[in-house]
Amino acid sequence: MKELILLILFLISIGTAQESLDPIDSLRITTVVSSGLFPHKVVEAYSSGKWRPFIPVMPVFMGVSRSEDTTNSVATPVDLGGMTFKVTVGYKYKYKFTLIYSSSNGNCGVSLGLTSPTSIVLSAMIGIYGTAAEGTLSSHFGAINASGQMVTSAKVYIVDHDYTAVIDGIIIPSATGYVQLRWCPETNYAVTLKRGSVGEIWVY
């Protein structure tokens, strides 16, 4: 509760400094559920007789996370639940997803990528770790510069062991829509994306 009060006071302080905003009567924090997302909290402002999303001074930080494990044994890319965010024309987005995964077979890695609306800029780096012993060079890297592209690792050093993968990039959209992470095992063996995987998004 203390953190929510401090957040509201902070948003009021920066909101009143924006001359372009209509007068704000009050703020509230609401839990919402959007397609492809776990329940998450948003800040809304009451102004001119209605509630609407409150956008403070840029940059704005957003976060998403996974609260459950998901296992897939089919080597066909599918959406990764909870790992998505909306983009709007006129803004720039910097994002970083840190994923935890494990594989049931030493010769089966993981394939990761994303889809997005059309964009002026779409560039991301994917690093998949766990291809060799800890403390050694144990990573596979690849770039993404178009919606639907995937980066695939070929193996894991230890089966059923938690490893990390990172997706780090920027998008400047030319159409409003969603950036959606996608994934699958490299081959038809069980790979699990773990709870605790998170996404960090900054809006400019």
C-alpha positions as a Markdown table, in Angstrom:
| # | Residue | x | y | z |
|---|---|---|---|---|
| 1 | Met | 0.0 | 0.0 | 0.0 |
| 2 | Lys | 2.8 | 2.4 | 0.8 |
| 3 | Glu | 4.3 | 1.9 | -2.6 |
| 4 | Leu | 1.0 | 2.6 | -4.3 |
| 5 | Ile | 0.6 | 5.8 | -2.4 |
| 6 | Leu | 4.1 | 7.0 | -3.3 |
| 7 | Leu | 3.4 | 6.1 | -6.9 |
| 8 | Ile | 0.2 | 8.1 | -7.0 |
| 9 | Leu | 1.9 | 11.1 | -5.3 |
| 10 | Phe | 4.7 | 10.9 | -7.9 |
| 11 | Leu | 2.4 | 10.7 | -10.8 |
| 12 | Ile | 0.4 | 13.7 | -9.5 |
| 13 | Ser | 3.5 | 15.7 | -9.2 |
| 14 | Ile | 4.7 | 15.1 | -12.7 |
| 15 | Gly | 1.2 | 15.2 | -14.2 |
| 16 | Thr | 0.5 | 18.7 | -12.9 |
| 17 | Ala | 3.8 | 19.8 | -14.6 |
| 18 | Gln | 2.4 | 19.0 | -18.1 |
| 19 | Glu | 0.6 | 22.1 | -19.4 |
| 20 | Ser | -0.9 | 20.1 | -22.3 |
| 21 | Leu | -3.0 | 17.9 | -20.0 |
| 22 | Asp | -6.6 | 18.7 | -18.9 |
| 23 | Pro | -6.9 | 19.2 | -15.1 |
| 24 | Ile | -6.7 | 15.9 | -13.4 |
| 25 | Asp | -9.3 | 15.3 | -10.7 |
| 26 | Ser | -8.0 | 12.0 | -9.3 |
| 27 | Leu | -5.9 | 8.9 | -10.1 |
| 28 | Arg | -6.6 | 5.3 | -9.6 |
| 29 | Ile | -4.7 | 2.0 | -10.0 |
| 30 | Thr | -6.8 | -0.7 | -11.8 |
| 31 | Thr | -6.1 | -4.3 | -12.5 |
| 32 | Val | -6.8 | -5.2 | -16.2 |
| 33 | Val | -6.6 | -8.3 | -18.3 |
| 34 | Ser | -5.7 | -7.9 | -22.0 |
| 35 | Ser | -5.5 | -10.7 | -24.7 |
| 36 | Gly | -2.2 | -12.5 | -24.3 |
| 37 | Leu | -1.4 | -10.8 | -21.0 |
| 38 | Phe | -1.5 | -11.9 | -17.4 |
| 39 | Pro | -3.5 | -9.5 | -15.1 |
| 40 | His | -1.5 | -6.3 | -14.7 |
| 41 | Lys | -2.0 | -2.9 | -13.1 |
| 42 | Val | -2.4 | 0.4 | -14.9 |
| 43 | Val | -2.7 | 4.0 | -13.7 |
| 44 | Glu | -5.7 | 5.9 | -14.9 |
| 45 | Ala | -6.6 | 9.6 | -14.5 |
| 46 | Tyr | -10.1 | 11.0 | -14.2 |
| 47 | Ser | -10.4 | 14.1 | -16.4 |
| 48 | Ser | -13.1 | 15.8 | -18.4 |
| 49 | Gly | -15.7 | 13.3 | -17.1 |
| 50 | Lys | -14.0 | 10.0 | -17.9 |
| 51 | Trp | -11.2 | 7.6 | -16.9 |
| 52 | Arg | -8.3 | 7.2 | -19.3 |
| 53 | Pro | -4.8 | 5.9 | -19.2 |
| 54 | Phe | -2.4 | 8.3 | -17.5 |
| 55 | Ile | 0.8 | 9.0 | -19.5 |
| 56 | Pro | 3.5 | 10.8 | -17.4 |
| 57 | Val | 6.6 | 12.5 | -18.7 |
| 58 | Met | 8.7 | 10.3 | -20.9 |
| 59 | Pro | 10.3 | 7.8 | -20.6 |
| 60 | Val | 7.6 | 5.5 | -19.2 |
| 61 | Phe | 8.6 | 2.1 | -17.8 |
| 62 | Met | 6.3 | -1.0 | -18.2 |
| 63 | Gly | 6.9 | -4.5 | -17.1 |
| 64 | Val | 5.5 | -8.0 | -17.8 |
| 65 | Ser | 6.3 | -11.3 | -16.2 |
| 66 | Arg | 5.4 | -15.0 | -16.3 |
| 67 | Ser | 3.9 | -16.7 | -13.3 |
| 68 | Glu | 3.8 | -20.3 | -14.6 |
| 69 | Asp | 5.9 | -22.8 | -16.6 |
| 70 | Thr | 5.0 | -23.7 | -20.2 |
| 71 | Thr | 6.3 | -26.8 | -21.9 |
| 72 | Asn | 6.3 | -27.3 | -25.7 |
| 73 | Ser | 7.5 | -30.3 | -27.6 |
| 74 | Val | 6.6 | -29.3 | -31.1 |
| 75 | Ala | 9.2 | -27.4 | -33.2 |
| 76 | Thr | 6.7 | -24.9 | -34.6 |
| 77 | Pro | 6.8 | -21.3 | -33.3 |
| 78 | Val | 3.9 | -20.2 | -31.0 |
| 79 | Asp | 3.1 | -17.1 | -29.0 |
| 80 | Leu | 4.7 | -17.0 | -25.5 |
| 81 | Gly | 1.9 | -16.0 | -23.1 |
| 82 | Gly | 2.4 | -12.9 | -21.1 |
| 83 | Met | 5.4 | -11.7 | -23.1 |
| 84 | Thr | 3.8 | -9.0 | -25.2 |
| 85 | Phe | 3.3 | -5.2 | -25.2 |
| 86 | Lys | 1.4 | -2.7 | -27.2 |
| 87 | Val | 3.1 | -0.1 | -29.4 |
| 88 | Thr | 1.6 | 3.1 | -30.8 |
| 89 | Val | 2.6 | 5.3 | -33.7 |
| 90 | Gly | 4.6 | 8.3 | -32.5 |
| 91 | Tyr | 6.5 | 6.6 | -29.7 |
| 92 | Lys | 9.8 | 4.8 | -29.6 |
| 93 | Tyr | 10.2 | 1.6 | -27.5 |
| 94 | Lys | 13.3 | 0.0 | -25.9 |
| 95 | Tyr | 12.7 | -3.5 | -24.6 |
| 96 | Lys | 14.6 | -6.3 | -22.8 |
| 97 | Phe | 13.2 | -9.7 | -22.1 |
| 98 | Thr | 15.1 | -12.1 | -19.8 |
| 99 | Leu | 13.7 | -15.6 | -20.1 |
| 100 | Ile | 14.5 | -18.8 | -18.2 |
| 101 | Tyr | 14.3 | -22.1 | -20.1 |
| 102 | Ser | 15.3 | -25.8 | -19.8 |
| 103 | Ser | 15.5 | -28.6 | -22.3 |
| 104 | Ser | 14.8 | -32.3 | -21.7 |
| 105 | Asn | 17.3 | -33.4 | -24.4 |
| 106 | Gly | 21.0 | -32.3 | -24.7 |
| 107 | Asn | 20.8 | -32.1 | -28.4 |
| 108 | Cys | 17.7 | -29.8 | -28.4 |
| 109 | Gly | 18.0 | -26.1 | -27.9 |
| 110 | Val | 15.4 | -23.4 | -28.1 |
| 111 | Ser | 14.1 | -21.1 | -30.8 |
| 112 | Leu | 13.1 | -17.5 | -29.9 |
| 113 | Gly | 11.8 | -14.6 | -31.9 |
| 114 | Leu | 9.0 | -12.0 | -32.1 |
| 115 | Thr | 6.3 | -10.6 | -34.3 |
| 116 | Ser | 5.4 | -6.9 | -34.5 |
| 117 | Pro | 3.4 | -4.4 | -36.5 |
| 118 | Thr | 5.1 | -2.6 | -39.4 |
| 119 | Ser | 7.8 | -0.4 | -38.2 |
| 120 | Ile | 10.3 | 2.3 | -39.2 |
| 121 | Val | 12.9 | 0.6 | -37.0 |
| 122 | Leu | 12.9 | -3.0 | -35.7 |
| 123 | Ser | 16.1 | -4.4 | -34.4 |
| 124 | Ala | 16.9 | -6.9 | -31.7 |
| 125 | Met | 19.7 | -9.1 | -30.4 |
| 126 | Ile | 18.9 | -12.5 | -29.0 |
| 127 | Gly | 21.4 | -14.3 | -26.8 |
| 128 | Ile | 20.7 | -17.9 | -25.7 |
| 129 | Tyr | 22.9 | -19.3 | -23.0 |
| 130 | Gly | 23.6 | -22.8 | -21.8 |
| 131 | Thr | 25.3 | -24.4 | -24.8 |
| 132 | Ala | 28.4 | -25.3 | -22.9 |
| 133 | Ala | 29.7 | -25.6 | -19.3 |
| 134 | Glu | 29.2 | -22.7 | -16.9 |
| 135 | Gly | 32.2 | -20.4 | -16.8 |
| 136 | Thr | 33.0 | -21.0 | -20.5 |
| 137 | Leu | 31.8 | -19.5 | -23.7 |
| 138 | Ser | 28.3 | -21.0 | -23.7 |
| 139 | Ser | 26.1 | -18.8 | -25.8 |
| 140 | His | 24.5 | -18.5 | -29.2 |
| 141 | Phe | 23.7 | -15.0 | -30.6 |
| 142 | Gly | 21.6 | -13.8 | -33.5 |
| 143 | Ala | 20.0 | -10.7 | -34.8 |
| 144 | Ile | 16.4 | -9.9 | -35.7 |
| 145 | Asn | 15.5 | -7.2 | -38.1 |
| 146 | Ala | 12.0 | -8.2 | -39.3 |
| 147 | Ser | 8.8 | -9.5 | -37.8 |
| 148 | Gly | 8.6 | -13.3 | -37.6 |
| 149 | Gln | 12.4 | -14.0 | -37.6 |
| 150 | Met | 13.7 | -16.6 | -35.1 |
| 151 | Val | 17.1 | -17.3 | -33.5 |
| 152 | Thr | 17.8 | -21.0 | -32.6 |
| 153 | Ser | 20.3 | -22.6 | -30.4 |
| 154 | Ala | 21.4 | -26.2 | -31.1 |
| 155 | Lys | 21.9 | -27.8 | -27.7 |
| 156 | Val | 22.1 | -27.5 | -23.9 |
| 157 | Tyr | 25.0 | -28.6 | -21.8 |
| 158 | Ile | 22.9 | -30.1 | -19.0 |
| 159 | Val | 19.3 | -31.4 | -19.5 |
| 160 | Asp | 16.5 | -30.1 | -17.3 |
| 161 | His | 18.8 | -27.3 | -16.1 |
| 162 | Asp | 17.7 | -23.7 | -15.9 |
| 163 | Tyr | 19.4 | -21.4 | -18.5 |
| 164 | Thr | 18.9 | -17.8 | -19.5 |
| 165 | Ala | 18.0 | -16.2 | -22.8 |
| 166 | Val | 17.9 | -12.5 | -23.5 |
| 167 | Ile | 16.0 | -10.5 | -26.2 |
| 168 | Asp | 17.1 | -6.9 | -26.3 |
| 169 | Gly | 15.9 | -4.4 | -28.9 |
| 170 | Ile | 14.3 | -1.2 | -30.2 |
| 171 | Ile | 11.1 | -0.6 | -32.2 |
| 172 | Ile | 9.8 | 2.5 | -33.8 |
| 173 | Pro | 6.4 | 1.5 | -35.1 |
| 174 | Ser | 4.7 | 2.8 | -38.2 |
| 175 | Ala | 1.4 | 1.1 | -37.2 |
| 176 | Thr | -0.2 | 0.5 | -33.8 |
| 177 | Gly | -0.2 | -3.1 | -32.7 |
| 178 | Tyr | 1.6 | -5.6 | -30.4 |
| 179 | Val | 5.1 | -6.9 | -30.1 |
| 180 | Gln | 4.7 | -10.6 | -29.3 |
| 181 | Leu | 7.5 | -13.0 | -28.3 |
| 182 | Arg | 7.3 | -16.4 | -30.0 |
| 183 | Trp | 9.1 | -19.6 | -29.2 |
| 184 | Cys | 9.4 | -23.4 | -29.7 |
| 185 | Pro | 12.0 | -26.2 | -29.2 |
| 186 | Glu | 14.7 | -26.6 | -31.8 |
| 187 | Thr | 13.5 | -30.1 | -32.5 |
| 188 | Asn | 10.6 | -32.2 | -31.2 |
| 189 | Tyr | 11.7 | -32.6 | -27.6 |
| 190 | Ala | 10.2 | -31.0 | -24.5 |
| 191 | Val | 11.5 | -27.5 | -23.7 |
| 192 | Thr | 10.1 | -25.4 | -20.9 |
| 193 | Leu | 9.8 | -21.6 | -20.5 |
| 194 | Lys | 9.9 | -20.9 | -16.8 |
| 195 | Arg | 8.0 | -18.8 | -14.4 |
| 196 | Gly | 10.0 | -15.7 | -13.3 |
| 197 | Ser | 10.8 | -14.8 | -16.9 |
| 198 | Val | 10.3 | -11.0 | -17.2 |
| 199 | Gly | 10.1 | -8.2 | -19.8 |
| 200 | Glu | 11.1 | -4.6 | -19.3 |
| 201 | Ile | 9.9 | -1.9 | -21.7 |
| 202 | Trp | 10.7 | 1.8 | -21.8 |
| 203 | Val | 8.6 | 4.2 | -23.9 |
| 204 | Tyr | 10.1 | 7.4 | -25.3 |
